[in-house]
Amino acid sequence: MRIDRSDDGGERPDPADAARARSADQARDPDQARDADEARDGDEARDTSQVRGAGLDRGTHLERHTAAEWPGTGRGDDASAARVARNLEYRATVDAVFRADAIDRGYARVKEIEEKTVTPAMRRIEAEDPDRHLAGLENRLKGKDRLTEKVEKWMNAQPDLRPDDAFKLVKDAIRYTFVYKEESYAEGIYADCNRLESTGFEPVDRQNSWKEDQYKGVNGRWREPGSGMLFEIQFHTQESLDAKELTHPAYERIRNPATPPAEVRELRAFQSEVCSNIKVPPRATEIPDYNYLQEN
């Protein structure tokens, strides 16, 4: 059984995805990629200045100690071990300051992309067909705490991953929901996918869950080419959207590792019962899946 609600599901860090994120800018435009690297280097230089101003400086504190101060070089091993521990703690503090600042700036950048590029384009697409609408637009940007959690998960799994590349791996930092009438559901999805491509957005993947018993709907991911940021679109009928919202607390409990297995079984049964009452729109099950990340 598949639960495909990536608005709140956890991504599993994949080294191949991270490599694609790092090379995405170069694949689009080498000059832009070089400019982006220079900008990141400038940001890191500014970060160093900021951290020095706070009394923290990478490396400088550690360099004050000579080789004779390290364990096994003639001084008391206990004192040296304590000094090493303090140095490591200091380095961890500095790294945490750098990471927190980078994540703050990354979130601000995601918000800017959402506000100035993606949402205006989605509004224009919405205006092309009055028979369906965007729902829950107030939730289009994932909360900072939840997004930070996902970014840190990627960075902890791959320590050499830049924060801006980690942001590009979060599939639903920006997300939207289209709601269609049942009779025009399938045709509406095809039409809107064509509109998205015509706007310049790049399709990434699409999953059709209408044959599943835990969740009904179609979820797709797209990429904003200028920044490389991913965003998600869920395609629903009003009935399937209502069911998703009704079962969301159960879904959160299911994905919590601390939830007892017996409770998980009960929650899955509840989700299955709710979804069994959803009317499947004509031709909805025929909408094909694709995943261009895997194909590439």
Wavefront OBJ file of the C-alpha trace (Angstrom):
o trace
v 0.000 0.000 0.000
v 1.321 3.425 -0.887
v 0.654 6.669 0.935
v 1.653 9.409 -1.460
v 1.296 12.685 0.384
v 4.641 14.328 -0.092
v 3.387 17.573 1.373
v 4.285 16.024 4.711
v 6.121 12.811 3.894
v 9.859 12.505 4.429
v 12.292 12.321 1.560
v 14.969 9.664 1.759
v 18.353 11.200 1.026
v 19.720 9.793 -2.214
v 23.289 10.587 -3.313
v 22.184 10.555 -6.949
v 19.573 13.232 -6.262
v 22.166 15.342 -4.475
v 24.542 15.060 -7.409
v 21.764 16.170 -9.757
v 21.048 19.167 -7.538
v 24.707 20.219 -7.607
v 24.956 19.901 -11.377
v 21.530 21.326 -12.267
v 22.803 24.898 -12.686
v 25.719 23.772 -14.851
v 23.400 21.743 -17.066
v 21.214 24.797 -17.665
v 23.833 27.501 -18.224
v 27.566 27.252 -17.405
v 27.889 31.035 -17.047
v 24.965 31.204 -14.639
v 26.386 28.277 -12.681
v 29.746 30.034 -12.408
v 28.036 33.219 -11.256
v 26.063 31.223 -8.695
v 29.252 29.643 -7.333
v 30.883 33.076 -7.045
v 27.817 34.377 -5.248
v 27.923 31.458 -2.830
v 31.602 32.085 -2.195
v 30.771 35.725 -1.467
v 28.043 34.617 0.917
v 30.484 32.357 2.704
v 32.964 35.234 3.025
v 30.253 37.409 4.517
v 29.276 34.559 6.829
v 32.868 34.352 8.072
v 32.856 38.080 8.789
v 29.568 37.772 10.662
v 30.775 34.852 12.750
v 34.032 36.640 13.581
v 31.950 39.583 14.754
v 30.201 37.228 17.143
v 33.543 36.101 18.532
v 33.712 32.867 16.516
v 36.204 32.145 13.772
v 36.719 28.838 12.011
v 40.235 27.538 12.491
v 41.765 30.511 14.345
v 40.985 29.198 17.815
v 42.314 25.760 16.951
v 45.534 27.112 15.452
v 46.609 28.676 18.781
v 47.615 25.250 20.067
v 50.969 23.720 19.193
v 51.578 20.080 18.468
v 53.034 19.679 21.973
v 49.590 20.326 23.453
v 47.985 17.264 21.836
v 47.781 13.848 23.537
v 50.920 11.753 23.608
v 53.354 14.646 23.009
v 54.763 15.167 26.486
v 51.969 16.876 28.437
v 49.348 15.340 30.618
v 47.054 13.217 28.481
v 44.032 14.121 30.595
v 44.537 17.863 30.106
v 45.221 17.392 26.412
v 42.144 15.251 25.950
v 40.042 17.893 27.671
v 41.531 20.564 25.397
v 40.770 18.482 22.310
v 37.200 18.025 23.500
v 36.839 21.791 23.988
v 38.230 22.435 20.498
v 35.830 19.960 18.960
v 32.928 21.517 20.843
v 33.995 24.963 19.671
v 34.220 23.788 16.062
v 30.752 22.237 16.311
v 29.397 25.555 17.608
v 30.959 27.478 14.730
v 29.631 24.988 12.180
v 26.157 25.249 13.703
v 26.245 29.050 13.403
v 27.280 28.841 9.759
v 24.621 26.242 8.973
v 21.826 28.135 10.734
v 22.668 31.326 8.858
v 22.813 29.494 5.526
v 19.434 27.868 6.162
v 17.895 31.219 7.111
v 19.101 32.745 3.857
v 17.986 29.678 1.920
v 14.472 29.886 3.306
v 14.301 33.586 2.417
v 15.339 32.683 -1.121
v 12.663 29.967 -1.407
v 10.044 32.447 -0.189
v 11.181 34.972 -2.787
v 10.928 32.380 -5.580
v 7.439 31.421 -4.427
v 6.175 34.990 -4.143
v 7.745 36.512 -7.251
v 7.822 33.625 -9.726
v 5.849 30.467 -9.036
v 2.659 31.749 -7.413
v 2.082 34.529 -9.991
v 2.475 31.916 -12.754
v 0.070 29.546 -11.001
v -2.468 32.345 -10.680
v -2.233 33.008 -14.418
v -2.729 29.315 -15.159
v -5.715 29.188 -12.801
v -7.342 32.090 -14.658
v -7.324 30.117 -17.923
v -10.044 27.701 -16.754
v -12.877 28.838 -14.468
v -14.116 25.246 -13.993
v -11.393 24.418 -11.465
v -9.511 26.390 -8.858
v -6.492 26.499 -6.568
v -7.341 25.445 -3.015
v -5.449 26.078 0.221
v -3.241 28.734 -1.316
v -2.435 30.046 2.146
v -0.413 26.851 2.682
v 1.629 27.156 -0.516
v 4.935 27.647 1.364
v 6.039 24.966 3.808
v 6.640 26.287 7.318
v 10.195 27.261 8.153
v 10.617 24.720 10.970
v 9.417 21.804 8.848
v 11.479 22.882 5.848
v 14.568 23.327 8.040
v 14.037 19.805 9.354
v 14.038 18.392 5.833
v 17.064 20.415 4.728
v 19.042 19.341 7.795
v 18.096 15.720 7.128
v 19.714 15.943 3.690
v 22.787 17.750 5.043
v 23.284 15.284 7.889
v 23.114 12.416 5.418
v 25.601 14.124 3.071
v 27.944 16.467 4.985
v 29.466 17.913 1.801
v 26.061 19.054 0.522
v 25.644 22.833 0.288
v 22.519 24.246 1.954
v 21.253 25.736 -1.311
v 21.575 22.330 -2.993
v 19.756 20.700 -0.078
v 16.838 23.116 -0.526
v 16.576 22.012 -4.158
v 16.081 18.408 -3.043
v 12.984 19.134 -0.941
v 10.122 18.232 -3.249
v 7.349 20.213 -1.599
v 8.877 23.348 -0.098
v 6.400 25.121 -2.394
v 3.112 23.334 -3.054
v -0.295 23.872 -4.645
v -3.586 22.028 -5.010
v -5.907 22.126 -8.027
v -9.519 21.012 -7.449
v -11.582 19.837 -10.450
v -15.114 18.757 -11.135
v -15.360 14.975 -11.351
v -16.510 14.909 -14.971
v -13.596 17.039 -16.191
v -10.920 15.795 -13.813
v -8.664 13.824 -16.161
v -8.932 16.271 -19.037
v -8.269 19.151 -16.657
v -5.049 17.569 -15.403
v -3.730 16.999 -18.920
v -4.589 20.583 -19.872
v -2.931 22.079 -16.795
v 0.213 19.981 -17.231
v 0.482 21.354 -20.769
v 0.008 24.879 -19.447
v 2.734 24.364 -16.862
v 5.194 23.240 -19.529
v 4.195 26.127 -21.796
v 4.931 28.491 -18.922
v 8.472 27.115 -18.785
v 8.251 24.833 -15.754
v 10.020 21.494 -16.105
v 8.119 18.268 -15.260
v 9.970 16.063 -12.767
v 7.622 13.258 -11.719
v 3.964 12.324 -11.362
v 2.242 9.641 -9.262
v -1.323 8.482 -9.746
v -2.830 7.057 -6.532
v -6.418 6.538 -7.651
v -5.984 2.760 -7.512
v -4.541 2.873 -3.986
v -6.558 2.312 -0.822
v -4.855 4.827 1.510
v -4.944 7.998 -0.560
v -6.731 9.161 -3.713
v -5.373 11.784 -6.066
v -2.535 12.638 -8.439
v 0.658 14.302 -7.195
v 3.223 15.914 -9.480
v 6.529 17.688 -9.021
v 7.843 20.475 -11.224
v 11.024 22.522 -11.343
v 11.343 26.289 -11.651
v 14.227 26.466 -14.172
v 15.751 29.761 -13.099
v 16.482 28.594 -9.554
v 16.257 24.826 -9.829
v 13.658 24.772 -6.998
v 11.104 21.983 -6.983
v 7.439 22.541 -6.242
v 4.530 20.167 -5.877
v 1.024 20.191 -7.318
v -1.709 17.901 -6.043
v -4.652 17.284 -8.357
v -7.914 16.509 -6.535
v -11.661 16.437 -6.738
v -13.412 18.142 -3.852
v -14.276 14.734 -2.435
v -10.716 13.412 -2.541
v -9.376 16.644 -1.030
v -11.905 16.441 1.823
v -10.820 12.843 2.466
v -7.153 13.844 2.521
v -7.834 16.543 5.098
v -9.998 14.217 7.195
v -7.336 11.508 7.323
v -4.341 13.811 7.713
v -4.048 13.379 11.509
v -4.063 9.609 10.973
v -1.401 9.966 8.307
v 0.809 11.953 10.688
v 0.466 9.248 13.328
v 1.290 6.507 10.801
v 4.512 8.192 9.715
v 5.621 8.708 13.326
v 8.080 5.879 14.177
v 6.895 5.955 17.792
v 3.326 4.955 16.889
v 2.629 1.371 18.056
v 2.058 -1.184 15.250
v -1.436 -1.993 16.460
v -2.417 1.677 16.238
v -0.867 1.936 12.769
v -3.047 -0.946 11.595
v -6.147 0.771 12.981
v -5.225 4.063 11.334
v -4.610 2.397 7.984
v -7.989 0.713 8.250
v -9.565 4.109 8.929
v -7.866 5.675 5.909
v -8.907 2.775 3.724
v -12.538 3.094 4.849
v -12.607 6.828 4.118
v -11.015 6.395 0.697
v -13.375 3.553 -0.252
v -16.238 6.053 -0.308
v -14.581 8.427 -2.787
v -16.017 8.384 -6.284
v -13.310 7.766 -8.886
v -13.588 10.315 -11.730
v -13.853 9.041 -15.318
v -10.455 8.028 -16.792
v -8.646 9.089 -13.590
v -6.934 5.707 -13.234
v -5.545 6.015 -16.785
v -3.410 9.088 -16.065
v 0.165 7.763 -16.425
v 2.986 8.046 -13.914
v 6.420 9.302 -14.917
v 9.720 10.026 -13.213
v 12.261 11.948 -15.267
v 14.774 11.956 -12.381
v 15.043 8.171 -12.519
v 15.090 8.128 -16.308
v 18.000 10.584 -16.346
l 1 2 3 4 5 6 7 8 9 10 11 12 13 14 15 16 17 18 19 20 21 22 23 24 25 26 27 28 29 30 31 32 33 34 35 36 37 38 39 40 41 42 43 44 45 46 47 48 49 50 51 52 53 54 55 56 57 58 59 60 61 62 63 64 65 66 67 68 69 70 71 72 73 74 75 76 77 78 79 80 81 82 83 84 85 86 87 88 89 90 91 92 93 94 95 96 97 98 99 100 101 102 103 104 105 106 107 108 109 110 111 112 113 114 115 116 117 118 119 120 121 122 123 124 125 126 127 128 129 130 131 132 133 134 135 136 137 138 139 140 141 142 143 144 145 146 147 148 149 150 151 152 153 154 155 156 157 158 159 160 161 162 163 164 165 166 167 168 169 170 171 172 173 174 175 176 177 178 179 180 181 182 183 184 185 186 187 188 189 190 191 192 193 194 195 196 197 198 199 200 201 202 203 204 205 206 207 208 209 210 211 212 213 214 215 216 217 218 219 220 221 222 223 224 225 226 227 228 229 230 231 232 233 234 235 236 237 238 239 240 241 242 243 244 245 246 247 248 249 250 251 252 253 254 255 256 257 258 259 260 261 262 263 264 265 266 267 268 269 270 271 272 273 274 275 276 277 278 279 280 281 282 283 284 285 286 287 288 289 290 291 292 293 294 295 296
